[in-house]
């Protein structure tokens, strides 16, 4: 059975993305996707959602 893990990053930077990727892949989760939520007045993302998957028996 495939399980999903969604990690919300309210502060989006190279460091926070790397931390989330490293933390959850160390725990056995596989990176699946990343989605950004944008602000109208800025070119930088307001939030990011990092999606991981893991096969459970």
Jmol script that loads the backbone (N, CA, C; Angstrom):
load data "model"
ATOM      1  N   UNK A   1       0.846  -1.181   0.000  1.00  0.00           N
ATOM      2  CA  UNK A   1       0.000   0.000   0.000  1.00  0.00           C
ATOM      3  C   UNK A   1       0.889   1.241   0.000  1.00  0.00           C
ATOM      4  N   UNK A   2       0.604   2.166  -0.875  1.00  0.00           N
ATOM      5  CA  UNK A   2       1.382   3.391  -0.986  1.00  0.00           C
ATOM      6  C   UNK A   2       0.856   4.439  -0.006  1.00  0.00           C
ATOM      7  N   UNK A   3       1.747   4.997   0.799  1.00  0.00           N
ATOM      8  CA  UNK A   3       1.386   6.062   1.734  1.00  0.00           C
ATOM      9  C   UNK A   3       1.988   7.369   1.242  1.00  0.00           C
ATOM     10  N   UNK A   4       1.311   8.463   1.556  1.00  0.00           N
ATOM     11  CA  UNK A   4       1.774   9.789   1.195  1.00  0.00           C
ATOM     12  C   UNK A   4       2.070  10.609   2.437  1.00  0.00           C
ATOM     13  N   UNK A   5       3.058  11.480   2.344  1.00  0.00           N
ATOM     14  CA  UNK A   5       3.419  12.425   3.403  1.00  0.00           C
ATOM     15  C   UNK A   5       3.534  13.783   2.747  1.00  0.00           C
ATOM     16  N   UNK A   6       2.811  14.780   3.264  1.00  0.00           N
ATOM     17  CA  UNK A   6       2.890  16.143   2.745  1.00  0.00           C
ATOM     18  C   UNK A   6       3.489  17.023   3.832  1.00  0.00           C
ATOM     19  N   UNK A   7       4.565  17.713   3.479  1.00  0.00           N
ATOM     20  CA  UNK A   7       5.238  18.609   4.418  1.00  0.00           C
ATOM     21  C   UNK A   7       5.021  20.040   3.933  1.00  0.00           C
ATOM     22  N   UNK A   8       4.456  20.871   4.795  1.00  0.00           N
ATOM     23  CA  UNK A   8       4.188  22.271   4.474  1.00  0.00           C
ATOM     24  C   UNK A   8       5.355  23.136   4.957  1.00  0.00           C
ATOM     25  N   UNK A   9       5.883  23.946   4.065  1.00  0.00           N
ATOM     26  CA  UNK A   9       6.943  24.887   4.422  1.00  0.00           C
ATOM     27  C   UNK A   9       6.371  26.297   4.339  1.00  0.00           C
ATOM     28  N   UNK A  10       6.241  26.959   5.477  1.00  0.00           N
ATOM     29  CA  UNK A  10       5.695  28.318   5.480  1.00  0.00           C
ATOM     30  C   UNK A  10       6.776  29.354   5.184  1.00  0.00           C
ATOM     31  N   UNK A  11       8.028  28.980   5.360  1.00  0.00           N
ATOM     32  CA  UNK A  11       9.158  29.833   4.967  1.00  0.00           C
ATOM     33  C   UNK A  11       9.906  29.067   3.875  1.00  0.00           C
ATOM     34  N   UNK A  12       9.903  29.590   2.660  1.00  0.00           N
ATOM     35  CA  UNK A  12      10.482  28.886   1.520  1.00  0.00           C
ATOM     36  C   UNK A  12      11.856  29.468   1.208  1.00  0.00           C
ATOM     37  N   UNK A  13      12.870  28.625   1.377  1.00  0.00           N
ATOM     38  CA  UNK A  13      14.236  29.003   1.017  1.00  0.00           C
ATOM     39  C   UNK A  13      14.981  27.735   0.624  1.00  0.00           C
ATOM     40  N   UNK A  14      16.144  27.913   0.057  1.00  0.00           N
ATOM     41  CA  UNK A  14      16.972  26.766  -0.299  1.00  0.00           C
ATOM     42  C   UNK A  14      17.226  25.886   0.926  1.00  0.00           C
ATOM     43  N   UNK A  15      17.505  26.527   2.054  1.00  0.00           N
ATOM     44  CA  UNK A  15      17.810  25.785   3.286  1.00  0.00           C
ATOM     45  C   UNK A  15      16.619  24.987   3.802  1.00  0.00           C
ATOM     46  N   UNK A  16      15.425  25.589   3.837  1.00  0.00           N
ATOM     47  CA  UNK A  16      14.262  24.873   4.370  1.00  0.00           C
ATOM     48  C   UNK A  16      13.844  23.725   3.461  1.00  0.00           C
ATOM     49  N   UNK A  17      13.995  23.915   2.150  1.00  0.00           N
ATOM     50  CA  UNK A  17      13.673  22.832   1.215  1.00  0.00           C
ATOM     51  C   UNK A  17      14.659  21.688   1.394  1.00  0.00           C
ATOM     52  N   UNK A  18      15.951  22.003   1.476  1.00  0.00           N
ATOM     53  CA  UNK A  18      16.976  20.971   1.690  1.00  0.00           C
ATOM     54  C   UNK A  18      16.749  20.227   2.998  1.00  0.00           C
ATOM     55  N   UNK A  19      16.411  20.955   4.063  1.00  0.00           N
ATOM     56  CA  UNK A  19      16.169  20.318   5.354  1.00  0.00           C
ATOM     57  C   UNK A  19      15.015  19.325   5.269  1.00  0.00           C
ATOM     58  N   UNK A  20      13.925  19.724   4.635  1.00  0.00           N
ATOM     59  CA  UNK A  20      12.763  18.835   4.508  1.00  0.00           C
ATOM     60  C   UNK A  20      13.119  17.609   3.674  1.00  0.00           C
ATOM     61  N   UNK A  21      13.799  17.808   2.555  1.00  0.00           N
ATOM     62  CA  UNK A  21      14.177  16.676   1.708  1.00  0.00           C
ATOM     63  C   UNK A  21      15.098  15.714   2.444  1.00  0.00           C
ATOM     64  N   UNK A  22      16.110  16.233   3.097  1.00  0.00           N
ATOM     65  CA  UNK A  22      17.060  15.380   3.820  1.00  0.00           C
ATOM     66  C   UNK A  22      16.404  14.660   4.994  1.00  0.00           C
ATOM     67  N   UNK A  23      15.587  15.372   5.758  1.00  0.00           N
ATOM     68  CA  UNK A  23      14.943  14.768   6.931  1.00  0.00           C
ATOM     69  C   UNK A  23      14.037  13.605   6.551  1.00  0.00           C
ATOM     70  N   UNK A  24      13.168  13.807   5.584  1.00  0.00           N
ATOM     71  CA  UNK A  24      12.171  12.784   5.282  1.00  0.00           C
ATOM     72  C   UNK A  24      12.734  11.647   4.438  1.00  0.00           C
ATOM     73  N   UNK A  25      13.734  11.890   3.592  1.00  0.00           N
ATOM     74  CA  UNK A  25      14.344  10.776   2.859  1.00  0.00           C
ATOM     75  C   UNK A  25      15.169   9.908   3.804  1.00  0.00           C
ATOM     76  N   UNK A  26      15.770  10.512   4.829  1.00  0.00           N
ATOM     77  CA  UNK A  26      16.480   9.730   5.853  1.00  0.00           C
ATOM     78  C   UNK A  26      15.529   8.795   6.580  1.00  0.00           C
ATOM     79  N   UNK A  27      14.275   9.215   6.716  1.00  0.00           N
ATOM     80  CA  UNK A  27      13.268   8.402   7.412  1.00  0.00           C
ATOM     81  C   UNK A  27      12.629   7.358   6.504  1.00  0.00           C
ATOM     82  N   UNK A  28      13.131   7.229   5.276  1.00  0.00           N
ATOM     83  CA  UNK A  28      12.638   6.198   4.374  1.00  0.00           C
ATOM     84  C   UNK A  28      11.595   6.642   3.369  1.00  0.00           C
ATOM     85  N   UNK A  29      11.265   7.934   3.345  1.00  0.00           N
ATOM     86  CA  UNK A  29      10.286   8.446   2.396  1.00  0.00           C
ATOM     87  C   UNK A  29      10.982   8.822   1.096  1.00  0.00           C
ATOM     88  N   UNK A  30      10.295   8.662  -0.025  1.00  0.00           N
ATOM     89  CA  UNK A  30      10.828   8.988  -1.345  1.00  0.00           C
ATOM     90  C   UNK A  30      10.185  10.278  -1.847  1.00  0.00           C
ATOM     91  N   UNK A  31      11.015  11.234  -2.295  1.00  0.00           N
ATOM     92  CA  UNK A  31      10.496  12.491  -2.822  1.00  0.00           C
ATOM     93  C   UNK A  31       9.614  12.217  -4.033  1.00  0.00           C
ATOM     94  N   UNK A  32       8.446  12.859  -4.063  1.00  0.00           N
ATOM     95  CA  UNK A  32       7.503  12.666  -5.164  1.00  0.00           C
ATOM     96  C   UNK A  32       7.246  13.957  -5.936  1.00  0.00           C
ATOM     97  N   UNK A  33       7.000  15.066  -5.229  1.00  0.00           N
ATOM     98  CA  UNK A  33       6.641  16.310  -5.916  1.00  0.00           C
ATOM     99  C   UNK A  33       6.793  17.499  -4.977  1.00  0.00           C
ATOM    100  N   UNK A  34       6.823  18.690  -5.591  1.00  0.00           N
ATOM    101  CA  UNK A  34       6.847  19.930  -4.812  1.00  0.00           C
ATOM    102  C   UNK A  34       5.919  20.926  -5.497  1.00  0.00           C
ATOM    103  N   UNK A  35       5.083  21.584  -4.690  1.00  0.00           N
ATOM    104  CA  UNK A  35       4.131  22.570  -5.210  1.00  0.00           C
ATOM    105  C   UNK A  35       4.321  23.873  -4.451  1.00  0.00           C
ATOM    106  N   UNK A  36       4.359  24.974  -5.188  1.00  0.00           N
ATOM    107  CA  UNK A  36       4.540  26.286  -4.567  1.00  0.00           C
ATOM    108  C   UNK A  36       3.238  27.080  -4.595  1.00  0.00           C
ATOM    109  N   UNK A  37       2.974  27.796  -3.512  1.00  0.00           N
ATOM    110  CA  UNK A  37       1.847  28.728  -3.440  1.00  0.00           C
ATOM    111  C   UNK A  37       2.435  30.131  -3.540  1.00  0.00           C
ATOM    112  N   UNK A  38       1.984  30.870  -4.534  1.00  0.00           N
ATOM    113  CA  UNK A  38       2.568  32.184  -4.820  1.00  0.00           C
ATOM    114  C   UNK A  38       1.720  33.307  -4.223  1.00  0.00           C
ATOM    115  N   UNK A  39       2.384  34.428  -3.941  1.00  0.00           N
ATOM    116  CA  UNK A  39       1.701  35.665  -3.552  1.00  0.00           C
ATOM    117  C   UNK A  39       1.488  36.496  -4.809  1.00  0.00           C
ATOM    118  N   UNK A  40       0.412  37.268  -4.830  1.00  0.00           N
ATOM    119  CA  UNK A  40       0.140  38.117  -5.992  1.00  0.00           C
ATOM    120  C   UNK A  40       1.189  39.208  -6.164  1.00  0.00           C
ATOM    121  N   UNK A  41       1.663  39.759  -5.054  1.00  0.00           N
ATOM    122  CA  UNK A  41       2.546  40.927  -5.113  1.00  0.00           C
ATOM    123  C   UNK A  41       4.032  40.569  -5.142  1.00  0.00           C
ATOM    124  N   UNK A  42       4.362  39.300  -5.173  1.00  0.00           N
ATOM    125  CA  UNK A  42       5.764  38.911  -5.085  1.00  0.00           C
ATOM    126  C   UNK A  42       6.072  37.769  -6.048  1.00  0.00           C
ATOM    127  N   UNK A  43       7.317  37.729  -6.484  1.00  0.00           N
ATOM    128  CA  UNK A  43       7.745  36.627  -7.341  1.00  0.00           C
ATOM    129  C   UNK A  43       8.229  35.434  -6.526  1.00  0.00           C
ATOM    130  N   UNK A  44       8.410  35.617  -5.217  1.00  0.00           N
ATOM    131  CA  UNK A  44       8.855  34.526  -4.337  1.00  0.00           C
ATOM    132  C   UNK A  44       7.645  33.770  -3.809  1.00  0.00           C
ATOM    133  N   UNK A  45       7.766  32.466  -3.653  1.00  0.00           N
ATOM    134  CA  UNK A  45       6.647  31.680  -3.132  1.00  0.00           C
ATOM    135  C   UNK A  45       6.348  32.012  -1.668  1.00  0.00           C
ATOM    136  N   UNK A  46       5.077  31.993  -1.335  1.00  0.00           N
ATOM    137  CA  UNK A  46       4.651  32.224   0.045  1.00  0.00           C
ATOM    138  C   UNK A  46       4.765  30.946   0.862  1.00  0.00           C
ATOM    139  N   UNK A  47       4.527  29.805   0.209  1.00  0.00           N
ATOM    140  CA  UNK A  47       4.576  28.503   0.870  1.00  0.00           C
ATOM    141  C   UNK A  47       5.005  27.456  -0.140  1.00  0.00           C
ATOM    142  N   UNK A  48       5.442  26.318   0.391  1.00  0.00           N
ATOM    143  CA  UNK A  48       5.735  25.174  -0.458  1.00  0.00           C
ATOM    144  C   UNK A  48       5.183  23.923   0.212  1.00  0.00           C
ATOM    145  N   UNK A  49       4.738  22.997  -0.601  1.00  0.00           N
ATOM    146  CA  UNK A  49       4.267  21.704  -0.123  1.00  0.00           C
ATOM    147  C   UNK A  49       5.143  20.644  -0.780  1.00  0.00           C
ATOM    148  N   UNK A  50       5.828  19.871   0.047  1.00  0.00           N
ATOM    149  CA  UNK A  50       6.731  18.833  -0.444  1.00  0.00           C
ATOM    150  C   UNK A  50       6.044  17.492  -0.191  1.00  0.00           C
ATOM    151  N   UNK A  51       5.905  16.697  -1.253  1.00  0.00           N
ATOM    152  CA  UNK A  51       5.171  15.439  -1.176  1.00  0.00           C
ATOM    153  C   UNK A  51       6.159  14.270  -1.256  1.00  0.00           C
ATOM    154  N   UNK A  52       5.983  13.335  -0.333  1.00  0.00           N
ATOM    155  CA  UNK A  52       6.810  12.130  -0.270  1.00  0.00           C
ATOM    156  C   UNK A  52       5.884  10.914  -0.321  1.00  0.00           C
ATOM    157  N   UNK A  53       6.435   9.784  -0.738  1.00  0.00           N
ATOM    158  CA  UNK A  53       5.695   8.529  -0.723  1.00  0.00           C
ATOM    159  C   UNK A  53       6.543   7.447  -0.062  1.00  0.00           C
ATOM    160  N   UNK A  54       5.848   6.418   0.426  1.00  0.00           N
ATOM    161  CA  UNK A  54       6.523   5.274   1.022  1.00  0.00           C
ATOM    162  C   UNK A  54       5.638   4.054   0.838  1.00  0.00           C
ATOM    163  N   UNK A  55       6.247   2.955   0.449  1.00  0.00           N
ATOM    164  CA  UNK A  55       5.516   1.706   0.277  1.00  0.00           C
ATOM    165  C   UNK A  55       5.419   1.000   1.618  1.00  0.00           C
ATOM    166  N   UNK A  56       4.198   0.719   2.064  1.00  0.00           N
ATOM    167  CA  UNK A  56       3.954   0.002   3.318  1.00  0.00           C
ATOM    168  C   UNK A  56       3.404  -1.366   3.005  1.00  0.00           C
ATOM    169  N   UNK A  57       3.858  -2.361   3.725  1.00  0.00           N
ATOM    170  CA  UNK A  57       3.361  -3.742   3.509  1.00  0.00           C
ATOM    171  C   UNK A  57       2.164  -4.026   4.373  1.00  0.00           C
TER     172      UNK A  57
END
end "model"
wireframe off; spacefill off
backbone 0.3
color backbone group
